[in-house]
Amino acid sequence: MTTRTFGTFTFEEVEEAFGIEKEASLPLLEEWLSAISEIDDIYKFMLNRLKNHLLEEVLNWNEDELKMFFIGPLIELAKVQTKDFKPFTQRTLEVTINETKITGKVDFMIAKGKRTAKPPYFCIHEYKQEADTSDDALGQLLITMVAAQMLNDNKFPMLGAYIVGRIWFFVILDDKQYAVSNAYNASDEDIFQIFAILQKSKEIIQRYV
Protein backbone atom coordinates (compact mmCIF):
# COMPACT_ATOMS: atom_id res chain seq x y z
CA MET A 1 0.00 0.00 0.00
CA THR A 2 1.23 3.47 -0.83
CA THR A 3 0.63 6.64 1.17
CA ARG A 4 -0.07 10.10 -0.15
CA THR A 5 -0.59 13.28 1.87
CA PHE A 6 -3.11 16.06 1.25
CA GLY A 7 -0.31 18.51 0.49
CA THR A 8 0.70 16.65 -2.70
CA PHE A 9 -2.62 17.14 -4.53
CA THR A 10 -3.55 19.77 -7.10
CA PHE A 11 -7.17 20.60 -7.84
CA GLU A 12 -6.84 19.03 -11.32
CA GLU A 13 -5.65 15.74 -9.81
CA VAL A 14 -8.57 15.70 -7.38
CA GLU A 15 -11.04 16.37 -10.19
CA GLU A 16 -9.60 13.58 -12.34
CA ALA A 17 -9.10 11.02 -9.56
CA PHE A 18 -12.53 11.42 -7.98
CA GLY A 19 -14.67 12.53 -10.89
CA ILE A 20 -15.70 15.84 -9.38
CA GLU A 21 -16.56 18.83 -11.55
CA LYS A 22 -16.37 22.56 -10.91
CA GLU A 23 -19.60 24.53 -11.37
CA ALA A 24 -19.96 28.29 -11.63
CA SER A 25 -22.05 28.12 -8.47
CA LEU A 26 -24.32 25.84 -6.45
CA PRO A 27 -27.57 26.75 -4.64
CA LEU A 28 -26.10 25.97 -1.21
CA LEU A 29 -23.08 28.15 -1.89
CA GLU A 30 -25.32 31.03 -2.94
CA GLU A 31 -27.36 30.61 0.24
CA TRP A 32 -24.22 30.48 2.38
CA LEU A 33 -22.68 33.58 0.81
CA SER A 34 -25.90 35.58 1.15
CA ALA A 35 -25.70 35.33 4.94
CA ILE A 36 -26.86 38.38 6.85
CA SER A 37 -25.65 39.03 10.37
CA GLU A 38 -26.90 41.60 12.86
CA ILE A 39 -23.63 43.04 14.18
CA ASP A 40 -23.87 45.28 17.23
CA ASP A 41 -21.40 48.01 18.13
CA ILE A 42 -19.22 45.76 20.29
CA TYR A 43 -18.81 43.21 17.50
CA LYS A 44 -18.15 46.00 14.97
CA PHE A 45 -15.42 47.34 17.24
CA MET A 46 -13.82 43.92 17.64
CA LEU A 47 -14.04 43.09 13.93
CA ASN A 48 -12.56 46.45 12.98
CA ARG A 49 -9.71 45.88 15.42
CA LEU A 50 -9.00 42.46 13.86
CA LYS A 51 -9.24 43.95 10.37
CA ASN A 52 -6.77 46.72 11.18
CA HIS A 53 -4.35 44.30 12.84
CA LEU A 54 -4.47 42.09 9.74
CA LEU A 55 -3.91 45.02 7.40
CA GLU A 56 -0.87 46.10 9.40
CA GLU A 57 0.77 42.68 9.79
CA VAL A 58 -0.42 40.38 6.97
CA LEU A 59 2.81 40.68 4.98
CA ASN A 60 4.87 39.95 8.09
CA TRP A 61 3.02 37.02 9.66
CA ASN A 62 3.90 33.40 9.01
CA GLU A 63 1.10 30.81 8.87
CA ASP A 64 1.06 30.17 12.63
CA GLU A 65 0.91 33.90 13.37
CA LEU A 66 -1.91 34.39 10.86
CA LYS A 67 -3.82 31.61 12.60
CA MET A 68 -3.02 32.77 16.14
CA PHE A 69 -3.60 36.50 15.77
CA PHE A 70 -6.39 36.66 13.19
CA ILE A 71 -8.14 33.47 12.08
CA GLY A 72 -8.57 31.97 15.55
CA PRO A 73 -9.97 35.14 17.13
CA LEU A 74 -12.34 35.68 14.18
CA ILE A 75 -13.72 32.13 14.35
CA GLU A 76 -14.08 32.35 18.12
CA LEU A 77 -15.98 35.61 17.73
CA ALA A 78 -18.37 33.90 15.29
CA LYS A 79 -19.24 31.29 17.94
CA VAL A 80 -19.59 28.24 15.68
CA GLN A 81 -19.79 25.74 18.56
CA THR A 82 -23.09 24.17 19.67
CA LYS A 83 -24.06 21.23 21.89
CA ASP A 84 -23.97 19.05 18.75
CA PHE A 85 -20.63 20.04 17.18
CA LYS A 86 -17.50 22.06 17.87
CA PRO A 87 -14.25 23.24 16.27
CA PHE A 88 -11.12 21.10 16.21
CA THR A 89 -7.66 21.98 14.88
CA GLN A 90 -4.79 19.89 13.52
CA ARG A 91 -6.77 16.63 13.50
CA THR A 92 -5.85 13.82 11.11
CA LEU A 93 -8.18 12.56 8.38
CA GLU A 94 -7.37 9.31 6.61
CA VAL A 95 -9.06 7.26 3.88
CA THR A 96 -7.88 4.32 1.79
CA ILE A 97 -8.75 4.23 -1.90
CA ASN A 98 -7.49 1.64 -4.37
CA GLU A 99 -4.58 0.57 -2.16
CA THR A 100 -3.54 4.18 -1.53
CA LYS A 101 -3.80 5.68 1.94
CA ILE A 102 -4.60 9.39 1.69
CA THR A 103 -3.91 11.25 4.89
CA GLY A 104 -3.24 14.65 6.38
CA LYS A 105 -3.88 17.02 9.25
CA VAL A 106 -6.74 19.45 8.78
CA ASP A 107 -6.01 22.99 9.93
CA PHE A 108 -9.57 23.52 11.22
CA MET A 109 -12.75 21.49 11.16
CA ILE A 110 -16.23 21.53 12.65
CA ALA A 111 -17.34 18.08 13.71
CA LYS A 112 -19.16 16.08 16.36
CA GLY A 113 -17.13 14.82 19.27
CA LYS A 114 -15.60 15.99 22.53
CA ARG A 115 -11.94 14.93 22.55
CA THR A 116 -12.03 12.93 19.34
CA ALA A 117 -13.34 14.57 16.19
CA LYS A 118 -15.88 12.65 14.16
CA PRO A 119 -15.93 13.04 10.35
CA PRO A 120 -16.38 16.77 9.77
CA TYR A 121 -19.06 18.96 8.25
CA PHE A 122 -16.84 21.98 7.56
CA CYS A 123 -13.09 22.18 6.89
CA ILE A 124 -10.75 25.11 6.60
CA HIS A 125 -7.54 23.76 5.13
CA GLU A 126 -4.50 25.75 4.10
CA TYR A 127 -3.79 28.89 6.01
CA LYS A 128 -1.09 30.34 3.77
CA GLN A 129 0.92 33.47 4.38
CA GLU A 130 0.36 36.02 1.66
CA ALA A 131 3.78 35.77 0.03
CA ASP A 132 3.64 31.94 -0.26
CA THR A 133 2.45 30.65 -3.64
CA SER A 134 4.23 27.30 -3.46
CA ASP A 135 1.24 24.98 -3.14
CA ASP A 136 -2.21 24.50 -4.65
CA ALA A 137 -4.42 25.64 -1.77
CA LEU A 138 -7.66 24.73 -3.56
CA GLY A 139 -6.34 21.26 -4.38
CA GLN A 140 -5.39 20.63 -0.76
CA LEU A 141 -8.79 21.79 0.45
CA LEU A 142 -10.61 19.68 -2.15
CA ILE A 143 -8.81 16.45 -1.24
CA THR A 144 -9.56 17.17 2.41
CA MET A 145 -13.25 17.67 1.61
CA VAL A 146 -13.37 14.53 -0.56
CA ALA A 147 -11.83 12.50 2.28
CA ALA A 148 -14.35 13.94 4.74
CA GLN A 149 -17.18 13.24 2.29
CA MET A 150 -16.12 9.58 2.07
CA LEU A 151 -15.88 9.25 5.84
CA ASN A 152 -19.41 10.70 6.07
CA ASP A 153 -20.66 8.24 3.40
CA ASN A 154 -21.60 11.26 1.26
CA LYS A 155 -24.69 11.88 3.39
CA PHE A 156 -24.59 15.67 3.11
CA PRO A 157 -22.75 18.49 1.33
CA MET A 158 -19.34 19.51 2.62
CA LEU A 159 -18.51 23.12 3.50
CA GLY A 160 -14.96 24.39 3.21
CA ALA A 161 -12.70 27.40 2.97
CA TYR A 162 -9.10 28.19 2.18
CA ILE A 163 -7.23 31.32 3.18
CA VAL A 164 -4.26 33.00 1.57
CA GLY A 165 -3.15 35.86 3.77
CA ARG A 166 -6.01 38.33 3.82
CA ILE A 167 -8.02 36.56 1.09
CA TRP A 168 -10.77 34.01 1.88
CA PHE A 169 -12.49 31.61 -0.51
CA PHE A 170 -15.54 29.53 0.45
CA VAL A 171 -16.23 26.16 -1.19
CA ILE A 172 -19.16 23.74 -1.36
CA LEU A 173 -18.74 20.09 -2.39
CA ASP A 174 -22.09 18.44 -3.09
CA ASP A 175 -21.80 14.86 -4.34
CA LYS A 176 -19.62 15.20 -7.47
CA GLN A 177 -20.00 18.94 -7.94
CA TYR A 178 -18.12 21.76 -6.29
CA ALA A 179 -18.16 25.53 -6.50
CA VAL A 180 -15.84 28.24 -5.21
CA SER A 181 -16.80 31.74 -4.11
CA ASN A 182 -15.22 34.93 -5.33
CA ALA A 183 -12.45 36.29 -3.11
CA TYR A 184 -13.26 38.06 0.16
CA ASN A 185 -10.65 40.48 1.52
CA ALA A 186 -10.58 40.29 5.31
CA SER A 187 -8.49 43.47 5.58
CA ASP A 188 -11.35 45.64 4.32
CA GLU A 189 -15.12 45.79 4.81
CA ASP A 190 -15.45 42.19 3.55
CA ILE A 191 -14.58 41.09 7.08
CA PHE A 192 -18.19 41.71 8.09
CA GLN A 193 -19.47 39.39 5.36
CA ILE A 194 -16.86 36.75 6.22
CA PHE A 195 -18.10 36.93 9.81
CA ALA A 196 -21.71 36.51 8.66
CA ILE A 197 -20.76 33.52 6.47
CA LEU A 198 -18.97 31.84 9.37
CA GLN A 199 -22.03 32.35 11.55
CA LYS A 200 -24.27 30.97 8.80
CA SER A 201 -22.15 27.79 8.77
CA LYS A 202 -23.66 26.82 12.09
CA GLU A 203 -27.22 27.04 10.75
CA ILE A 204 -26.38 24.99 7.65
CA ILE A 205 -24.51 22.28 9.58
CA GLN A 206 -27.39 21.95 12.04
CA ARG A 207 -29.60 20.61 9.21
CA TYR A 208 -27.40 17.54 8.87
CA VAL A 209 -26.63 16.72 12.51
N, C-alpha and C positions, 0 to 999 in steps of 0.2 A: 504493500500500500504506500502511495506517495502522500506527501503533505504539502499543502499550499496555503499561504497566509492571505488575509484580506488585502494587505498592502501591495500584493503583486498583480492585482486585477485592474484592467482598464474598463471603461464602460462598454466599449465595443466587444471585449471578450465576454463580459457578463451577458450582453444581449445575445451573442451567438451561442454561448454555452447553455443558456437557460431559456432561449426562445422568447425573451421579453422584447417588447417594442415600445419606442418612445412615441407618445402622443403630444399634440400641441397643448392639450389640457385634459383634465378629467373632472367630472362633476364634484367629486369629493374635494379635490384640490381647490376648485373655485369656491366651494363653501368654506373651506378652511381659511383661505386667504381673505375672504370677505368678513372676517371676524371683526366685531365691534366691541370695544371695551370701555366701560365708564371709568375714567381715570381721575381720581380726586387730586387735590393740590399736593398732598403728601407724596403720592405716587409720581406725579409729574416732577416734583422736586428731585426725588430719588432717581428717576429715569434720566432727567437732564444731567444730574451729577455723573451717572454712569456714562452717558453719551459724551460728555466733555472730557472725562478721564480717558475714554477710548480714543477720542480725537487727538489728544495730546500724546498718548503713548503707543498707539497701534504700530508704528514703524519700529519701535524699540523692543516691544515685548516678544519673547519667545512663546512657544505654544502653551507651556505650563503657566506662564504669566497671563496670557490671554484668557485662559480658563479660570485661573484663580481670581483675577481682578475684574473681569468683565462677565464672562459667560455664566459662571457659577452664581454670582450675585443677581444677574438678570433672571435666571431660571428660578432661583429661590424667591425672588420678588413675585414671580408669576404664580407661585403656589400650585404646582402641578400634582402634588401628592393628595391622595384620598385614602379612605379606609380600604379600598380595593386594590390600589396600585401605588407605586412610589418610584422615585428616581434611584438609579444605581449608576456607578461609574466604574470604568476599567474592569468590566466583567467579560469573561470569555464565552464566545459562541462557537459551536463546533458542529458540523454536519459531515456526513460521508456520502459521496456521490460517485458511483462508478469507480470504486477502489481508490478514490482520492479524498483524503481528509482535508476539509476546508475549515480554517480556524483563525481566530483573531480576537483581540480585546476590543470591546466597543467603548468609545469614549464616554458616551452617556446613553442610557436607555430608560424607558418607563416600562415597568413590568409588575406583575404580581410577585409576592414574596416578601419575607422579612429580612433574613440574612442572605438567603439564596434567591437570586433572580430567576423567575420563570421566563419562558420565551416572551420576548418583548412585543409591545404594541407600537412603540415609537423609539427610533434610534437617531441620535446625533453622532455621526462618525466623521472624523477628520476635522479637528481644530487645526488650522494651518496659519502660521504667521504670514503676514501680508507679502513679505518678500520671497516666500518659498513657493516655487512653481514646479517642484521636482516630481510630484506624484499626481495621479488622476483622482482628485477628491471625489468626483461623482462616481467613478468606478468602484472606489473603496466603500462608499456608502451603499451603492446598489448591491454589491455582493453581501454586505452585512444584512441588508433588508431581505434579500433572497434567502439567506440562511435562516433568518428569523421567520420568514414566511413558511419555510419547510418545517421548522420546529413547531410552528402553530398549525400545521396541517392545512395551510391556506384557508383558514376559516374566516378571515377578515382582512381588509386592506391594511397595509403597513404605512405608517407615517414616518418621515425621516427629514433630516436636514444636514447640510454640510456648511461649514463656515471657513472662509478665507479672510483672515484679518477682520476688517469691519463689515465684510459682505456676507450675507446670509442667503441661502437658497433652500426652499422647502420642496419636498418630494413626496409623491404618493405612488405606491406600488399596489395595484389592484389586479390580482390574478397575473396575467401575462402582459399587462400594460402599465407603463409608468409615465409620469409627467413631472416636469420641473418648473418651479416658479421663476419669474423674473428676479433679478437681484434686489435685495433690500440692504440699504446702507445704514448700519447701526450707529454711525457717527453723525447722522443728521436726524431729521424728524421721522424717518422710517422706524426709529427705535420704538415709537409708540405703536406702530402696526405690528412689529415683531412681537412686542409684549402681548398684544391682543391675540395674535396667532398662537403663541405659546399657551395662553389661557384657554383658547378654544380647543386645544389638543385634549384637554381634560374632558370636555363635553363629548368629543368624538370618541375617545377611547371608552368612555363609560357605556356606550352603546354595545360594545363587544365583550364586556366583562361578564 
